[in-house]
């Protein structure tokens, strides 16, 4: 009995020693639930990778994690010349990690790079489609010319447009830049092992930003894709921070010694994409009765609470209620298996059919739960689990009959961050409905908020009435970190780790 007590006490001392060592070294280790293959923000389709990259490369503005408000970063001020011209004053005296000065030329170069289709920048249309071009006024003034009036432009700039150094990028090329990026951010890369780890150290020449100066000397990012391993590592004090953990992980870590768990907001959602337009070939999703049957057969409430957490809510339009323009007052579909069977009986496939539901990472269990519900309709549904990049390639390539789409909108509080990609005829649109496309396209070009809301109402009403997609649930973000870490819970769910420090 005494030996057991001593063993427990000794183990506790070891754990405490590891955690204390991290604090003494003024360092933290982030256990990331994804593999990072590149540190080029325009060559990765993983938002998790971009969360890491934002520690090194900066945007023109930064979102205050506590309030969600845009604050100065590389741009110190901005104003509208007219609804399609955004004038930005740039910060003076900023240098990149290699010592080269930051100027307007770097902003223009970055925009030109993204807009050049030959560079195949990731999410070029979704994230940067609103930008037409950048014009240099002088060394520290630029103007962004927009394709159309975009009221959410400043908010979007707090999440996108990582500024790259023109001279350095042109010298080393995109591939080398992705292995050793050069930015203006508070942290700079010391070592990068693709798919395994990233070591960042403090940028001692970082300017005094609106939020302050970096407090940490080092941030280490380890790819830990197994949830139980991640829990064990943070419990043992070998990892200090976990982001976007599952409800199961959250429940386990609530019992862990010296570990804090918190749940924060998010503008992410999940919806079930259905190929109503037949992009992947003729299929049962083109039958409205089938879509209505699916809408009534899926127990979204149970899926939301079980797989996302108690804070997650069922949504009725494919957007987050926190976003401007997200109309939820539309036709609603209750969980009603009897009604679902009635629609199936009237469909072109009353005896059922086979269906693959594509998903990746933590959306796999969601797809499995949906598949289980659909089997009540004699639909032989199965999970089609894919690696993230493969899932994105095939979804946007028009090859998936059905897919669980978890979409974060890049943290932007306006539906313009998602509807253009999925409902205006672009790569992710499996609906291709003229009414939906027309209303959403017009809404994106109008500054008047009331007029925009009227148009969004038309589009979301149509999506719901035709059951073109099945909105599932809003996202929530669960965090776990070592006690003593001073971390501001972000309102959008995206952690800004370089602002953290030890108490």
ZAMAR-96377 format. One record per residue (C-alpha): x, y, z; residue in three letters. Coordinates in Angstrom, 3 decimals, always signed. Example, Ala and Ser with C-alpha at 12.3 -4.5 7.8 and 13.67 -1.06 7.14 Angstrom:
2
{rec {+12.300,-4.500,+7.800},"Ala"},
{rec {+13.670,-1.060,+7.140},"Ser"},
END
This chain:
503
{rec {+0.000,+0.000,+0.000},"Unk"},
{rec {+2.821,+2.394,+0.926},"Unk"},
{rec {+4.653,+1.567,-2.285},"Unk"},
{rec {+1.546,+2.489,-4.268},"Unk"},
{rec {+1.225,+5.811,-2.479},"Unk"},
{rec {+4.902,+6.575,-3.032},"Unk"},
{rec {+4.625,+5.639,-6.717},"Unk"},
{rec {+1.696,+7.994,-7.221},"Unk"},
{rec {+3.491,+10.780,-5.370},"Unk"},
{rec {+6.664,+10.221,-7.409},"Unk"},
{rec {+4.699,+10.269,-10.686},"Unk"},
{rec {+3.023,+13.504,-9.628},"Unk"},
{rec {+6.440,+15.016,-8.904},"Unk"},
{rec {+7.671,+14.034,-12.373},"Unk"},
{rec {+4.628,+15.586,-14.042},"Unk"},
{rec {+5.001,+18.724,-11.984},"Unk"},
{rec {+8.705,+18.849,-12.864},"Unk"},
{rec {+8.022,+18.704,-16.608},"Unk"},
{rec {+5.420,+21.472,-16.387},"Unk"},
{rec {+7.641,+23.666,-14.183},"Unk"},
{rec {+10.522,+23.206,-16.621},"Unk"},
{rec {+8.340,+24.508,-19.438},"Unk"},
{rec {+7.428,+27.567,-17.396},"Unk"},
{rec {+11.067,+28.174,-16.435},"Unk"},
{rec {+12.069,+27.972,-20.086},"Unk"},
{rec {+9.161,+30.297,-20.940},"Unk"},
{rec {+8.009,+27.809,-23.559},"Unk"},
{rec {+4.864,+25.921,-24.449},"Unk"},
{rec {+4.174,+22.797,-26.480},"Unk"},
{rec {+1.035,+22.655,-28.615},"Unk"},
{rec {-0.345,+19.219,-29.425},"Unk"},
{rec {-1.959,+19.757,-32.831},"Unk"},
{rec {-4.577,+17.269,-34.049},"Unk"},
{rec {-3.356,+17.511,-37.627},"Unk"},
{rec {-0.192,+17.077,-39.676},"Unk"},
{rec {+1.395,+20.189,-41.164},"Unk"},
{rec {+3.049,+19.454,-44.503},"Unk"},
{rec {+3.972,+23.028,-45.439},"Unk"},
{rec {+4.227,+26.441,-43.794},"Unk"},
{rec {+3.155,+28.249,-46.961},"Unk"},
{rec {-0.355,+29.589,-46.216},"Unk"},
{rec {-1.223,+29.530,-49.906},"Unk"},
{rec {-0.171,+25.915,-50.459},"Unk"},
{rec {-2.161,+24.198,-47.715},"Unk"},
{rec {-5.857,+23.428,-47.552},"Unk"},
{rec {-5.685,+22.842,-43.797},"Unk"},
{rec {-6.966,+25.631,-41.575},"Unk"},
{rec {-5.075,+23.977,-38.717},"Unk"},
{rec {-1.834,+24.655,-40.582},"Unk"},
{rec {-2.838,+28.264,-41.112},"Unk"},
{rec {-3.417,+28.616,-37.368},"Unk"},
{rec {+0.225,+27.703,-36.852},"Unk"},
{rec {+1.395,+29.918,-39.714},"Unk"},
{rec {-0.282,+33.006,-38.259},"Unk"},
{rec {+2.366,+32.981,-35.529},"Unk"},
{rec {+5.005,+33.721,-38.197},"Unk"},
{rec {+3.235,+35.521,-41.018},"Unk"},
{rec {+0.858,+38.393,-40.289},"Unk"},
{rec {-2.318,+39.812,-41.725},"Unk"},
{rec {-2.976,+43.499,-42.283},"Unk"},
{rec {-5.296,+43.549,-39.281},"Unk"},
{rec {-5.717,+41.209,-36.317},"Unk"},
{rec {-8.871,+40.161,-34.497},"Unk"},
{rec {-8.957,+40.822,-30.780},"Unk"},
{rec {-9.530,+37.308,-29.355},"Unk"},
{rec {-11.703,+38.603,-26.500},"Unk"},
{rec {-13.951,+41.034,-28.421},"Unk"},
{rec {-13.754,+39.883,-32.030},"Unk"},
{rec {-12.991,+43.453,-33.149},"Unk"},
{rec {-10.425,+44.172,-35.865},"Unk"},
{rec {-7.304,+45.912,-34.587},"Unk"},
{rec {-4.227,+47.308,-36.351},"Unk"},
{rec {-1.445,+44.906,-37.309},"Unk"},
{rec {+0.582,+45.560,-40.458},"Unk"},
{rec {-2.026,+48.174,-41.335},"Unk"},
{rec {-2.335,+50.914,-38.729},"Unk"},
{rec {-5.502,+52.438,-40.160},"Unk"},
{rec {-8.062,+52.048,-42.930},"Unk"},
{rec {-10.943,+53.907,-44.536},"Unk"},
{rec {-13.315,+53.477,-47.436},"Unk"},
{rec {-12.743,+55.713,-50.473},"Unk"},
{rec {-15.936,+54.291,-51.984},"Unk"},
{rec {-17.743,+50.928,-51.609},"Unk"},
{rec {-15.088,+49.126,-53.689},"Unk"},
{rec {-11.859,+50.877,-52.645},"Unk"},
{rec {-10.305,+50.263,-49.211},"Unk"},
{rec {-7.463,+52.631,-48.321},"Unk"},
{rec {-4.868,+51.271,-45.849},"Unk"},
{rec {-2.040,+53.004,-44.018},"Unk"},
{rec {+0.837,+50.604,-43.364},"Unk"},
{rec {+3.023,+50.309,-40.300},"Unk"},
{rec {+6.466,+51.879,-40.611},"Unk"},
{rec {+9.695,+50.453,-39.224},"Unk"},
{rec {+8.662,+46.790,-39.523},"Unk"},
{rec {+11.191,+44.216,-40.705},"Unk"},
{rec {+10.781,+40.640,-41.868},"Unk"},
{rec {+12.600,+37.854,-40.033},"Unk"},
{rec {+15.489,+38.078,-42.527},"Unk"},
{rec {+15.952,+41.785,-41.814},"Unk"},
{rec {+14.390,+43.112,-45.018},"Unk"},
{rec {+11.994,+46.067,-44.584},"Unk"},
{rec {+8.228,+45.700,-44.906},"Unk"},
{rec {+6.646,+48.092,-47.442},"Unk"},
{rec {+3.650,+48.435,-49.719},"Unk"},
{rec {+5.515,+46.423,-52.362},"Unk"},
{rec {+5.110,+43.306,-50.202},"Unk"},
{rec {+1.353,+43.780,-49.942},"Unk"},
{rec {+0.991,+44.290,-53.695},"Unk"},
{rec {+3.222,+41.285,-54.372},"Unk"},
{rec {+1.176,+39.069,-52.044},"Unk"},
{rec {-2.123,+40.040,-53.670},"Unk"},
{rec {-0.682,+39.602,-57.173},"Unk"},
{rec {+0.655,+36.186,-56.184},"Unk"},
{rec {-2.741,+35.014,-54.925},"Unk"},
{rec {-4.640,+36.368,-57.910},"Unk"},
{rec {-2.286,+34.719,-60.411},"Unk"},
{rec {-4.057,+31.453,-61.218},"Unk"},
{rec {-0.720,+29.892,-62.199},"Unk"},
{rec {+0.229,+29.858,-58.510},"Unk"},
{rec {-2.875,+27.823,-57.626},"Unk"},
{rec {-3.278,+29.530,-54.233},"Unk"},
{rec {-5.475,+27.520,-51.865},"Unk"},
{rec {-8.983,+28.951,-51.356},"Unk"},
{rec {-8.122,+31.751,-53.811},"Unk"},
{rec {-11.791,+32.292,-54.656},"Unk"},
{rec {-13.270,+31.601,-51.227},"Unk"},
{rec {-10.882,+33.799,-49.247},"Unk"},
{rec {-9.670,+36.329,-51.797},"Unk"},
{rec {-12.303,+36.422,-54.502},"Unk"},
{rec {-13.541,+39.778,-53.204},"Unk"},
{rec {-10.164,+41.415,-53.957},"Unk"},
{rec {-9.585,+42.586,-57.527},"Unk"},
{rec {-6.079,+43.977,-57.089},"Unk"},
{rec {-3.817,+46.021,-54.813},"Unk"},
{rec {-2.372,+49.381,-55.802},"Unk"},
{rec {+0.619,+51.071,-54.224},"Unk"},
{rec {+0.080,+54.741,-53.370},"Unk"},
{rec {+3.474,+55.168,-51.707},"Unk"},
{rec {+5.845,+52.994,-49.667},"Unk"},
{rec {+3.439,+52.854,-46.723},"Unk"},
{rec {+0.028,+53.262,-48.338},"Unk"},
{rec {-1.947,+50.793,-50.418},"Unk"},
{rec {-5.445,+50.581,-51.791},"Unk"},
{rec {-7.336,+47.351,-52.214},"Unk"},
{rec {-9.645,+47.474,-55.206},"Unk"},
{rec {-12.539,+45.095,-54.675},"Unk"},
{rec {-14.545,+43.196,-57.256},"Unk"},
{rec {-17.744,+44.539,-55.706},"Unk"},
{rec {-18.901,+46.243,-52.501},"Unk"},
{rec {-17.804,+43.986,-49.641},"Unk"},
{rec {-18.928,+45.268,-46.217},"Unk"},
{rec {-17.132,+42.394,-44.484},"Unk"},
{rec {-13.742,+43.151,-46.099},"Unk"},
{rec {-11.957,+44.382,-42.956},"Unk"},
{rec {-13.242,+41.451,-40.905},"Unk"},
{rec {-12.057,+39.076,-43.617},"Unk"},
{rec {-8.625,+40.701,-43.689},"Unk"},
{rec {-8.186,+39.831,-40.018},"Unk"},
{rec {-8.291,+36.153,-41.003},"Unk"},
{rec {-6.787,+36.035,-44.498},"Unk"},
{rec {-4.025,+37.637,-46.607},"Unk"},
{rec {-0.773,+36.549,-44.968},"Unk"},
{rec {+1.811,+39.075,-46.138},"Unk"},
{rec {+4.943,+37.622,-47.754},"Unk"},
{rec {+8.235,+39.424,-48.490},"Unk"},
{rec {+8.480,+40.124,-52.212},"Unk"},
{rec {+12.268,+39.964,-52.596},"Unk"},
{rec {+12.759,+36.869,-50.439},"Unk"},
{rec {+9.887,+34.900,-51.954},"Unk"},
{rec {+11.010,+35.683,-55.498},"Unk"},
{rec {+14.547,+34.630,-54.595},"Unk"},
{rec {+13.853,+31.287,-52.888},"Unk"},
{rec {+10.594,+30.234,-54.564},"Unk"},
{rec {+7.338,+28.877,-53.133},"Unk"},
{rec {+8.627,+25.406,-52.200},"Unk"},
{rec {+11.569,+26.664,-50.151},"Unk"},
{rec {+9.413,+29.374,-48.618},"Unk"},
{rec {+6.985,+26.709,-47.383},"Unk"},
{rec {+9.832,+24.923,-45.590},"Unk"},
{rec {+11.329,+28.068,-44.039},"Unk"},
{rec {+8.820,+30.940,-44.210},"Unk"},
{rec {+9.890,+34.511,-43.609},"Unk"},
{rec {+7.299,+36.795,-42.074},"Unk"},
{rec {+6.922,+39.768,-39.776},"Unk"},
{rec {+5.177,+37.814,-37.016},"Unk"},
{rec {+6.040,+37.593,-33.311},"Unk"},
{rec {+7.534,+34.106,-33.763},"Unk"},
{rec {+9.982,+32.822,-36.361},"Unk"},
{rec {+10.747,+29.283,-37.516},"Unk"},
{rec {+13.735,+27.572,-35.977},"Unk"},
{rec {+13.081,+24.047,-37.270},"Unk"},
{rec {+10.344,+22.383,-39.295},"Unk"},
{rec {+9.863,+18.648,-39.772},"Unk"},
{rec {+6.983,+18.272,-42.208},"Unk"},
{rec {+4.144,+16.216,-40.775},"Unk"},
{rec {+5.789,+15.988,-37.353},"Unk"},
{rec {+6.838,+19.175,-35.582},"Unk"},
{rec {+7.528,+22.900,-35.781},"Unk"},
{rec {+9.800,+24.815,-33.450},"Unk"},
{rec {+9.320,+28.588,-33.276},"Unk"},
{rec {+11.322,+31.129,-31.304},"Unk"},
{rec {+10.553,+34.693,-30.320},"Unk"},
{rec {+11.130,+37.437,-32.886},"Unk"},
{rec {+13.035,+39.914,-30.708},"Unk"},
{rec {+12.649,+42.637,-33.351},"Unk"},
{rec {+8.866,+42.458,-33.337},"Unk"},
{rec {+7.193,+45.845,-33.144},"Unk"},
{rec {+4.963,+46.914,-30.262},"Unk"},
{rec {+1.560,+45.833,-31.543},"Unk"},
{rec {-1.864,+46.981,-30.346},"Unk"},
{rec {-2.073,+43.814,-28.249},"Unk"},
{rec {+1.460,+44.151,-26.837},"Unk"},
{rec {+4.682,+42.156,-27.258},"Unk"},
{rec {+5.165,+38.348,-27.373},"Unk"},
{rec {+5.760,+36.862,-23.922},"Unk"},
{rec {+6.912,+33.363,-24.861},"Unk"},
{rec {+10.462,+32.521,-25.904},"Unk"},
{rec {+9.478,+29.350,-27.732},"Unk"},
{rec {+6.421,+27.575,-29.138},"Unk"},
{rec {+6.765,+23.943,-30.185},"Unk"},
{rec {+4.020,+22.332,-32.257},"Unk"},
{rec {+3.753,+18.532,-32.283},"Unk"},
{rec {+1.400,+16.645,-34.584},"Unk"},
{rec {-0.583,+14.290,-32.327},"Unk"},
{rec {-3.488,+12.928,-34.324},"Unk"},
{rec {-4.510,+10.227,-31.827},"Unk"},
{rec {-6.887,+11.664,-29.221},"Unk"},
{rec {-5.897,+9.311,-26.408},"Unk"},
{rec {-2.226,+10.052,-26.973},"Unk"},
{rec {-2.954,+13.777,-26.836},"Unk"},
{rec {-4.824,+13.344,-23.543},"Unk"},
{rec {-1.988,+11.304,-22.081},"Unk"},
{rec {+0.638,+13.849,-23.128},"Unk"},
{rec {-1.125,+16.860,-21.630},"Unk"},
{rec {-1.956,+14.921,-18.459},"Unk"},
{rec {+1.733,+14.013,-18.133},"Unk"},
{rec {+2.791,+17.630,-18.612},"Unk"},
{rec {+4.581,+16.926,-21.895},"Unk"},
{rec {+2.076,+19.048,-23.820},"Unk"},
{rec {+0.698,+22.367,-22.611},"Unk"},
{rec {-2.098,+23.165,-25.040},"Unk"},
{rec {-4.747,+21.268,-27.031},"Unk"},
{rec {-7.211,+22.914,-29.403},"Unk"},
{rec {-10.482,+21.641,-30.843},"Unk"},
{rec {-10.636,+18.504,-28.726},"Unk"},
{rec {-13.655,+16.207,-28.873},"Unk"},
{rec {-16.396,+16.038,-26.211},"Unk"},
{rec {-14.980,+12.652,-25.133},"Unk"},
{rec {-11.528,+14.168,-24.659},"Unk"},
{rec {-13.068,+17.091,-22.787},"Unk"},
{rec {-14.860,+14.772,-20.359},"Unk"},
{rec {-11.674,+12.810,-19.670},"Unk"},
{rec {-9.484,+15.867,-19.200},"Unk"},
{rec {-11.908,+17.479,-16.766},"Unk"},
{rec {-10.620,+14.871,-14.310},"Unk"},
{rec {-6.943,+15.458,-15.078},"Unk"},
{rec {-4.702,+17.068,-12.504},"Unk"},
{rec {-3.303,+20.513,-13.380},"Unk"},
{rec {-5.288,+20.707,-16.617},"Unk"},
{rec {-7.846,+23.425,-17.383},"Unk"},
{rec {-10.686,+22.755,-19.823},"Unk"},
{rec {-12.838,+25.439,-21.411},"Unk"},
{rec {-15.398,+25.682,-24.190},"Unk"},
{rec {-15.489,+28.652,-26.498},"Unk"},
{rec {-17.498,+29.978,-29.396},"Unk"},
{rec {-17.101,+29.355,-33.083},"Unk"},
{rec {-18.609,+30.445,-36.377},"Unk"},
{rec {-18.081,+26.958,-37.787},"Unk"},
{rec {-20.958,+24.765,-38.900},"Unk"},
{rec {-21.455,+21.328,-40.414},"Unk"},
{rec {-23.877,+20.437,-43.172},"Unk"},
{rec {-24.598,+17.404,-45.324},"Unk"},
{rec {-23.922,+18.152,-48.963},"Unk"},
{rec {-26.258,+16.366,-51.389},"Unk"},
{rec {-25.589,+16.233,-55.124},"Unk"},
{rec {-28.959,+17.626,-56.191},"Unk"},
{rec {-27.418,+18.969,-59.404},"Unk"},
{rec {-26.026,+15.603,-60.464},"Unk"},
{rec {-22.451,+16.853,-60.755},"Unk"},
{rec {-21.068,+13.435,-59.846},"Unk"},
{rec {-23.447,+11.763,-62.296},"Unk"},
{rec {-27.105,+10.725,-62.129},"Unk"},
{rec {-27.970,+9.835,-58.513},"Unk"},
{rec {-30.928,+9.644,-56.073},"Unk"},
{rec {-30.045,+13.052,-54.543},"Unk"},
{rec {-31.617,+14.653,-57.626},"Unk"},
{rec {-35.014,+13.435,-56.384},"Unk"},
{rec {-36.574,+15.964,-53.995},"Unk"},
{rec {-38.519,+13.208,-52.217},"Unk"},
{rec {-35.228,+11.482,-51.370},"Unk"},
{rec {-33.765,+14.718,-50.041},"Unk"},
{rec {-36.893,+15.324,-47.927},"Unk"},
{rec {-36.684,+11.764,-46.604},"Unk"},
{rec {-33.058,+12.255,-45.597},"Unk"},
{rec {-33.900,+15.569,-43.924},"Unk"},
{rec {-36.475,+13.879,-41.662},"Unk"},
{rec {-34.465,+10.686,-41.043},"Unk"},
{rec {-31.360,+12.212,-39.464},"Unk"},
{rec {-31.473,+12.822,-35.710},"Unk"},
{rec {-29.512,+16.060,-35.808},"Unk"},
{rec {-30.177,+16.961,-32.185},"Unk"},
{rec {-28.616,+13.740,-30.941},"Unk"},
{rec {-25.637,+14.083,-33.293},"Unk"},
{rec {-25.012,+17.705,-32.262},"Unk"},
{rec {-25.119,+17.065,-28.516},"Unk"},
{rec {-23.226,+13.767,-28.606},"Unk"},
{rec {-20.510,+14.548,-31.126},"Unk"},
{rec {-20.063,+18.302,-30.754},"Unk"},
{rec {-21.132,+18.995,-27.179},"Unk"},
{rec {-24.006,+20.519,-25.242},"Unk"},
{rec {-23.309,+24.004,-26.590},"Unk"},
{rec {-23.841,+22.893,-30.185},"Unk"},
{rec {-27.234,+23.703,-31.700},"Unk"},
{rec {-29.148,+22.306,-34.658},"Unk"},
{rec {-29.189,+24.798,-37.543},"Unk"},
{rec {-31.807,+25.160,-40.282},"Unk"},
{rec {-29.747,+27.035,-42.876},"Unk"},
{rec {-26.161,+26.178,-43.855},"Unk"},
{rec {-24.560,+29.087,-41.995},"Unk"},
{rec {-23.796,+30.065,-38.421},"Unk"},
{rec {-26.456,+32.150,-36.597},"Unk"},
{rec {-23.653,+34.447,-35.389},"Unk"},
{rec {-22.973,+35.523,-38.953},"Unk"},
{rec {-24.650,+38.511,-40.573},"Unk"},
{rec {-27.177,+37.333,-43.153},"Unk"},
{rec {-27.643,+33.882,-41.668},"Unk"},
{rec {-31.420,+33.524,-41.914},"Unk"},
{rec {-32.653,+30.644,-39.761},"Unk"},
{rec {-36.361,+31.440,-40.131},"Unk"},
{rec {-36.885,+28.941,-42.958},"Unk"},
{rec {-38.656,+25.608,-43.513},"Unk"},
{rec {-37.614,+23.200,-40.746},"Unk"},
{rec {-37.353,+19.418,-40.790},"Unk"},
{rec {-38.029,+17.571,-37.566},"Unk"},
{rec {-36.670,+14.115,-36.798},"Unk"},
{rec {-39.582,+11.949,-37.916},"Unk"},
{rec {-38.797,+8.514,-39.304},"Unk"},
{rec {-42.422,+7.811,-40.250},"Unk"},
{rec {-42.561,+10.969,-42.342},"Unk"},
{rec {-39.183,+10.116,-43.853},"Unk"},
{rec {-40.489,+6.708,-44.953},"Unk"},
{rec {-43.506,+8.366,-46.586},"Unk"},
{rec {-41.218,+10.500,-48.725},"Unk"},
{rec {-39.087,+7.479,-49.625},"Unk"},
{rec {-42.181,+5.557,-50.675},"Unk"},
{rec {-43.037,+8.387,-53.106},"Unk"},
{rec {-39.494,+8.608,-54.454},"Unk"},
{rec {-37.910,+7.083,-57.542},"Unk"},
{rec {-35.986,+4.644,-55.314},"Unk"},
{rec {-38.571,+3.372,-52.786},"Unk"},
{rec {-36.559,+0.226,-52.046},"Unk"},
{rec {-33.450,+2.167,-51.134},"Unk"},
{rec {-29.996,+2.557,-52.661},"Unk"},
{rec {-26.312,+2.623,-51.788},"Unk"},
{rec {-24.770,+5.868,-50.584},"Unk"},
{rec {-21.224,+6.827,-49.651},"Unk"},
{rec {-20.882,+9.770,-47.276},"Unk"},
{rec {-17.447,+11.349,-47.627},"Unk"},
{rec {-15.805,+12.799,-44.526},"Unk"},
{rec {-12.422,+13.555,-42.989},"Unk"},
{rec {-10.915,+13.856,-39.472},"Unk"},
{rec {-13.498,+14.420,-36.719},"Unk"},
{rec {-16.398,+14.526,-39.194},"Unk"},
{rec {-16.054,+10.783,-39.628},"Unk"},
{rec {-18.223,+9.958,-36.584},"Unk"},
{rec {-20.836,+12.459,-37.834},"Unk"},
{rec {-21.000,+10.667,-41.185},"Unk"},
{rec {-21.258,+7.307,-39.413},"Unk"},
{rec {-24.145,+8.551,-37.263},"Unk"},
{rec {-25.959,+9.848,-40.346},"Unk"},
{rec {-25.356,+6.555,-42.132},"Unk"},
{rec {-26.884,+4.695,-39.202},"Unk"},
{rec {-30.004,+6.850,-39.283},"Unk"},
{rec {-30.410,+6.447,-43.048},"Unk"},
{rec {-30.400,+2.679,-42.809},"Unk"},
{rec {-33.893,+3.003,-41.322},"Unk"},
{rec {-34.958,+3.961,-44.867},"Unk"},
{rec {-33.231,+0.957,-46.491},"Unk"},
{rec {-30.483,+3.296,-47.664},"Unk"},
{rec {-27.257,+1.324,-47.525},"Unk"},
{rec {-25.157,+4.260,-46.328},"Unk"},
{rec {-21.474,+3.932,-45.510},"Unk"},
{rec {-18.703,+6.227,-44.357},"Unk"},
{rec {-16.234,+7.148,-47.102},"Unk"},
{rec {-13.336,+8.349,-44.931},"Unk"},
{rec {-10.589,+10.338,-46.648},"Unk"},
{rec {-7.442,+12.290,-45.919},"Unk"},
{rec {-8.191,+16.015,-45.731},"Unk"},
{rec {-6.538,+17.030,-49.003},"Unk"},
{rec {-8.223,+14.210,-50.928},"Unk"},
{rec {-11.616,+15.128,-49.478},"Unk"},
{rec {-11.202,+18.787,-50.467},"Unk"},
{rec {-9.992,+17.872,-53.951},"Unk"},
{rec {-12.963,+15.627,-54.678},"Unk"},
{rec {-15.591,+17.843,-53.013},"Unk"},
{rec {-14.536,+20.872,-55.018},"Unk"},
{rec {-13.996,+18.708,-58.068},"Unk"},
{rec {-17.688,+17.775,-58.184},"Unk"},
{rec {-17.077,+14.095,-57.487},"Unk"},
{rec {-18.990,+13.471,-54.242},"Unk"},
{rec {-22.637,+12.404,-54.153},"Unk"},
{rec {-22.782,+13.154,-50.443},"Unk"},
{rec {-20.347,+14.621,-47.914},"Unk"},
{rec {-20.259,+16.004,-44.395},"Unk"},
{rec {-18.929,+19.537,-44.808},"Unk"},
{rec {-17.472,+21.153,-41.676},"Unk"},
{rec {-16.931,+24.782,-42.638},"Unk"},
{rec {-15.269,+27.355,-40.360},"Unk"},
{rec {-15.844,+30.410,-42.616},"Unk"},
{rec {-12.316,+31.324,-41.548},"Unk"},
{rec {-13.859,+32.896,-38.469},"Unk"},
{rec {-15.618,+35.616,-40.501},"Unk"},
{rec {-18.873,+36.956,-39.035},"Unk"},
{rec {-20.672,+37.286,-42.360},"Unk"},
{rec {-22.211,+34.600,-44.573},"Unk"},
{rec {-20.218,+36.027,-47.476},"Unk"},
{rec {-17.386,+33.868,-46.106},"Unk"},
{rec {-19.164,+30.673,-47.168},"Unk"},
{rec {-22.166,+31.098,-49.508},"Unk"},
{rec {-20.112,+32.146,-52.568},"Unk"},
{rec {-18.194,+28.891,-52.467},"Unk"},
{rec {-21.161,+26.560,-52.009},"Unk"},
{rec {-24.223,+28.249,-53.491},"Unk"},
{rec {-23.280,+30.629,-56.320},"Unk"},
{rec {-22.119,+28.189,-58.975},"Unk"},
{rec {-18.555,+27.848,-57.715},"Unk"},
{rec {-16.538,+24.672,-57.046},"Unk"},
{rec {-18.476,+23.577,-53.965},"Unk"},
{rec {-21.977,+24.152,-55.373},"Unk"},
{rec {-23.943,+20.907,-55.764},"Unk"},
{rec {-27.243,+22.788,-55.957},"Unk"},
{rec {-26.840,+25.083,-58.986},"Unk"},
{rec {-30.257,+26.633,-58.427},"Unk"},
{rec {-30.722,+29.913,-60.385},"Unk"},
{rec {-32.846,+31.510,-57.639},"Unk"},
{rec {-30.283,+30.741,-54.949},"Unk"},
{rec {-27.332,+31.827,-57.066},"Unk"},
{rec {-28.958,+35.086,-58.156},"Unk"},
{rec {-30.071,+36.164,-54.673},"Unk"},
{rec {-26.730,+35.389,-53.024},"Unk"},
{rec {-24.707,+37.055,-55.781},"Unk"},
{rec {-26.792,+40.224,-55.526},"Unk"},
{rec {-26.578,+40.243,-51.730},"Unk"},
{rec {-22.788,+40.262,-51.934},"Unk"},
{rec {-22.768,+43.462,-54.014},"Unk"},
{rec {-25.021,+45.609,-51.813},"Unk"},
{rec {-23.931,+47.762,-48.894},"Unk"},
{rec {-27.414,+48.399,-47.477},"Unk"},
{rec {-27.869,+45.816,-44.719},"Unk"},
{rec {-31.648,+45.548,-44.958},"Unk"},
{rec {-31.525,+44.897,-48.678},"Unk"},
{rec {-28.840,+42.297,-48.154},"Unk"},
{rec {-30.973,+40.533,-45.527},"Unk"},
{rec {-33.959,+40.433,-47.890},"Unk"},
{rec {-31.878,+38.767,-50.580},"Unk"},
{rec {-30.311,+36.288,-48.171},"Unk"},
{rec {-33.823,+35.424,-47.009},"Unk"},
{rec {-34.789,+34.529,-50.586},"Unk"},
{rec {-31.754,+32.300,-51.029},"Unk"},
{rec {-31.957,+30.468,-47.717},"Unk"},
{rec {-35.726,+30.011,-48.067},"Unk"},
{rec {-35.159,+28.317,-51.402},"Unk"},
{rec {-32.398,+26.069,-50.062},"Unk"},
{rec {-34.644,+24.918,-47.220},"Unk"},
{rec {-37.822,+24.486,-49.290},"Unk"},
{rec {-36.013,+22.240,-51.777},"Unk"},
{rec {-33.963,+20.454,-49.086},"Unk"},
{rec {-30.922,+20.918,-51.284},"Unk"},
{rec {-28.579,+20.396,-48.329},"Unk"},
{rec {-29.143,+19.215,-44.791},"Unk"},
{rec {-27.859,+21.795,-42.275},"Unk"},
{rec {-26.583,+19.893,-39.239},"Unk"},
{rec {-25.218,+21.914,-36.328},"Unk"},
{rec {-23.203,+24.867,-35.156},"Unk"},
{rec {-19.639,+24.320,-34.070},"Unk"},
{rec {-18.172,+24.769,-30.624},"Unk"},
{rec {-14.507,+24.734,-29.693},"Unk"},
{rec {-13.128,+22.848,-26.722},"Unk"},
{rec {-9.693,+23.685,-25.308},"Unk"},
{rec {-7.438,+22.064,-22.742},"Unk"},
{rec {-4.262,+23.586,-21.342},"Unk"},
{rec {-1.893,+23.268,-18.416},"Unk"},
{rec {-2.871,+25.181,-15.315},"Unk"},
{rec {-0.880,+28.395,-15.090},"Unk"},
{rec {-1.067,+29.203,-18.800},"Unk"},
{rec {-2.480,+32.683,-19.381},"Unk"},
{rec {-4.638,+32.114,-22.450},"Unk"},
{rec {-7.440,+34.344,-23.753},"Unk"},
{rec {-10.414,+32.286,-24.906},"Unk"},
{rec {-11.125,+33.420,-28.510},"Unk"},
{rec {-14.690,+34.335,-29.405},"Unk"},
{rec {-14.304,+32.803,-32.871},"Unk"},
{rec {-12.688,+29.564,-31.699},"Unk"},
{rec {-9.325,+30.303,-33.335},"Unk"},
{rec {-6.521,+30.501,-30.762},"Unk"},
{rec {-3.840,+33.170,-31.107},"Unk"},
{rec {-1.113,+31.360,-29.246},"Unk"},
{rec {+1.550,+34.011,-29.568},"Unk"},
{rec {-0.518,+36.193,-27.238},"Unk"},
{rec {-0.355,+33.567,-24.483},"Unk"},
{rec {+2.159,+33.344,-21.639},"Unk"},
{rec {+2.717,+31.792,-18.234},"Unk"},
{rec {+1.146,+33.465,-15.236},"Unk"},
END
